[in-house]
């Protein structure tokens, strides 16, 4: 008899310091963004949201590298994301360009918050059944980056947000709705970061960092805006005929049956015929 070693990959109980410390850093950055926007420091508020994104990207990876995943950490991370990428961007946008629009202004901010909450809840509920290569709907950090990049760029060019309030409100609403859409966004989780690359690839990475460092506000806003537009393009290209369930609907409706059927047919063709031959 041979012993079989079973590895349990499910989140464990307990509280671990390092990943939750990073999550707390993101939570602090989100709260700082809210306070800064209330005091009229919109550039600092926008930068704080991007800093929260860095912390959000680190906590999960550190937890996996150090084998310190826990159910508490997962729930704490969701609460932090709700503040940093839901409440904070909405209030920053509201204080910058929506406050003077009355009901339309605070409703636009609320739509963004509600969509962020729905996006996070759907992501947590479908975590084990979704295609890891794609996000279903625009991820909340990317949506927050669009709002933060808009405010940061406007602050640098000394644009009065109140004068373009309706444009700010429209972008806030559309960004929020993209979060709860069924558009497919590349997650880049299938990229092999440990693979060898050429010297030219490293040189391109350096140039990208230089360009972003030279004009961070405009470049970050442009990158995430293009990423937000990539979802509809990716979805349209991946289906034979665009249907309503490809845009919005229940999670079970967003299976992209055409593509899945083609993939299943390809698997059947590749499978060897194991039936006995006469």
C-alpha positions in Angstrom: 0.0 0.0 0.0 1.3 3.4 -0.9 0.6 6.6 1.0 -0.9 9.4 -1.1 -0.1 12.9 0.0 -3.1 15.3 -0.2 -2.4 19.0 -0.5 -5.1 21.2 0.9 -5.2 24.5 -1.2 -8.3 25.9 0.5 -7.9 29.1 2.6 -7.0 28.3 6.2 -8.3 29.7 9.4 -6.3 32.3 11.3 -4.9 35.8 10.8 -1.5 36.3 9.2 0.5 39.5 9.7 2.2 40.1 6.4 -0.6 39.9 3.8 -3.1 41.6 6.1 -0.5 44.4 6.8 -0.4 45.1 3.0 -4.2 45.0 2.9 -4.4 47.5 5.7 -2.0 49.7 3.7 -4.4 49.7 0.8 -7.3 50.4 3.1 -5.4 53.4 4.6 -4.6 54.7 1.1 -8.3 54.5 0.1 -9.4 56.3 3.2 -6.6 58.9 2.7 -8.0 59.6 -0.8 -11.4 60.3 0.6 -10.1 62.7 3.2 -7.8 64.5 0.7 -10.6 65.0 -1.7 -12.7 66.5 1.1 -9.9 69.0 1.7 -9.6 69.9 -2.0 -6.3 68.0 -2.5 -7.4 66.1 -5.5 -4.0 65.2 -6.9 -3.0 63.6 -3.6 -6.3 61.8 -3.6 -5.8 60.3 -7.0 -2.3 59.2 -6.3 -3.5 57.5 -3.1 -5.9 55.4 -5.1 -3.1 54.2 -7.3 -1.0 53.4 -4.2 -4.0 51.3 -3.0 -3.8 49.4 -6.3 -0.2 48.6 -5.6 -1.0 47.2 -2.1 -3.9 45.3 -3.6 -1.7 43.6 -6.1 0.9 42.7 -3.5 -1.2 41.3 -0.6 -2.6 38.3 -2.5 0.7 37.4 -4.2 2.6 37.7 -0.9 0.0 35.4 0.8 0.5 32.8 -1.9 4.3 33.0 -1.9 4.4 32.7 1.9 1.5 30.1 2.1 -0.4 32.4 4.4 -3.8 32.4 2.6 -6.7 32.5 4.9 -10.5 33.0 4.8 -10.1 36.1 7.0 -7.6 37.6 4.6 -9.9 37.0 1.6 -12.8 38.7 3.4 -10.6 41.6 4.7 -9.3 42.1 1.1 -12.8 42.4 -0.2 -13.7 45.0 2.4 -10.6 46.9 1.6 -11.3 46.8 -2.1 -14.8 48.1 -1.6 -13.5 51.2 0.2 -10.4 51.8 -2.0 -11.9 51.0 -5.4 -15.6 51.7 -4.8 -16.3 54.4 -2.2 -13.0 56.3 -2.6 -13.1 56.9 -6.4 -16.8 57.8 -6.3 -16.3 60.4 -3.5 -13.2 61.8 -5.2 -15.2 62.2 -8.4 -18.1 63.7 -6.5 -16.0 66.3 -4.7 -14.1 67.2 -7.8 -16.8 67.6 -10.4 -20.2 66.3 -9.3 -21.1 68.2 -6.1 -22.7 71.1 -8.0 -24.9 68.9 -10.2 -27.5 68.1 -7.5 -29.3 64.8 -7.7 -27.5 63.8 -10.9 -24.1 64.2 -9.2 -24.7 62.1 -6.2 -26.6 59.5 -8.1 -23.7 59.1 -10.6 -21.4 58.5 -7.6 -23.8 56.1 -6.0 -24.1 54.1 -9.3 -20.3 53.6 -9.3 -20.3 52.5 -5.6 -23.2 50.1 -6.1 -21.6 48.6 -9.2 -18.3 48.1 -7.4 -20.1 46.2 -4.6 -22.0 44.0 -7.1 -18.7 43.4 -9.1 -16.9 42.3 -6.0 -19.8 40.1 -4.8 -20.0 38.4 -8.2 -16.3 37.9 -8.4 -16.2 36.2 -4.9 -19.2 34.0 -5.7 -17.8 32.8 -9.1 -14.2 32.6 -8.0 -14.0 28.8 -8.5 -16.0 28.6 -11.8 -14.9 31.4 -14.0 -12.2 31.3 -16.7 -9.0 32.4 -15.1 -7.8 34.0 -18.3 -10.5 36.6 -18.3 -12.4 38.9 -15.9 -16.1 39.0 -16.2 -16.7 42.8 -16.3 -14.1 45.5 -15.7 -12.2 44.8 -12.5 -12.8 47.4 -9.7 -9.1 48.5 -9.4 -9.1 49.3 -13.2 -12.4 51.2 -12.9 -11.0 53.1 -9.9 -7.8 53.9 -11.9 -9.9 55.5 -14.7 -11.6 57.8 -12.2 -8.4 58.6 -10.4 -6.5 59.2 -13.7 -9.2 61.6 -14.8 -9.1 63.6 -11.6 -5.3 63.5 -11.5 -5.0 64.7 -15.1 -7.6 67.4 -14.6 -5.7 68.6 -11.5 -2.4 68.8 -13.3 -3.9 70.9 -16.1 -5.9 73.0 -13.5 -9.2 72.0 -15.0 -12.2 72.9 -12.9 -14.1 69.7 -12.4 -17.4 71.6 -11.9 -17.2 73.0 -15.4 -17.1 69.5 -17.0 -19.4 68.0 -14.3 -21.7 66.2 -16.7 -18.7 64.6 -18.5 -17.4 63.5 -15.2 -20.7 62.0 -14.3 -21.1 60.2 -17.6 -17.6 58.7 -17.3 -18.3 57.7 -13.7 -21.6 56.0 -14.7 -20.2 54.2 -17.7 -17.2 53.0 -15.8 -19.4 51.6 -13.1 -21.7 49.8 -15.6 -18.7 48.2 -17.2 -17.9 46.6 -13.9 -21.2 44.7 -13.8 -21.2 43.9 -17.5 -20.4 40.5 -19.0 -17.6 41.9 -21.2 -14.5 39.9 -21.1 -11.3 41.5 -20.0 -7.9 39.8 -20.1 -6.6 39.0 -16.6 -3.0 38.4 -17.8 -2.9 35.5 -15.4 -1.9 33.1 -18.2 1.3 35.1 -18.8 4.4 33.1 -17.8 6.4 35.7 -15.8 9.2 33.2 -15.2 9.8 32.6 -18.9 12.9 33.8 -20.6 12.7 37.0 -22.7 14.9 38.7 -25.1 17.1 41.7 -24.4 14.8 43.8 -26.6 11.8 42.9 -24.4 13.6 44.2 -21.3 14.6 47.4 -23.1 10.9 47.9 -24.0 9.9 47.5 -20.4 12.4 50.1 -19.4 11.1 52.5 -22.0 7.6 52.0 -20.8 8.6 52.8 -17.2 10.4 56.0 -18.5 7.4 57.2 -20.4 5.0 56.6 -17.5 7.4 58.3 -15.1 7.6 61.3 -17.4 3.8 61.8 -17.7 2.3 59.5 -15.0 -1.2 61.1 -14.9 -1.9 61.1 -18.6 -0.2 57.8 -19.3 -2.0 55.9 -16.5 -5.4 57.4 -17.5 -4.8 56.5 -21.1 -3.6 52.9 -20.4 -6.6 52.1 -18.2 -9.1 53.9 -20.5 -7.8 51.7 -23.4 -8.1 48.6 -21.2 -11.7 49.5 -20.4 -12.4 49.8 -24.1 -10.7 46.4 -24.8 -13.5 44.5 -23.1 -16.2 45.1 -25.6 -13.8 44.5 -28.5 -12.6 41.2 -27.0 -16.2 40.1 -26.4 -17.3 40.9 -29.9 -14.4 39.1 -31.4 -14.9 36.0 -29.3 -18.6 35.3 -30.3 -20.2 34.6 -33.6 -23.2 36.8 -32.9 -23.4 39.4 -30.1 -26.4 38.8 -27.8 -27.7 40.6 -24.8 -26.3 37.9 -22.4 -22.9 38.7 -23.7 -23.2 42.3 -22.5 -25.2 42.0 -19.3 -27.3 39.4 -17.4 -27.1 36.5 -15.0 -23.7 34.9 -14.4 -25.0 31.6 -16.0 -25.9 33.5 -19.2 -22.3 34.6 -19.8 -21.0 31.2 -20.8 -20.2 32.3 -24.4 -21.7 29.1 -25.6 -20.4 29.6 -29.2 -16.8 29.6 -28.1 -17.3 26.8 -25.6 -19.0 24.7 -28.2 -16.1 25.2 -30.6 -13.6 24.3 -27.9 -15.5 21.1 -27.0 -15.8 20.1 -30.7 -12.0 20.6 -31.0 -11.4 18.4 -28.0 -13.6 15.7 -29.4 -11.7 15.7 -32.7 -8.4 15.4 -30.9 -9.6 12.5 -28.7 -8.4 9.1 -29.9 -11.0 6.6 -30.9 -10.9 3.9 -28.2 -13.8 1.8 -29.6 -12.8 -1.7 -30.7 -12.4 -2.1 -34.4 -13.6 -5.1 -36.3 
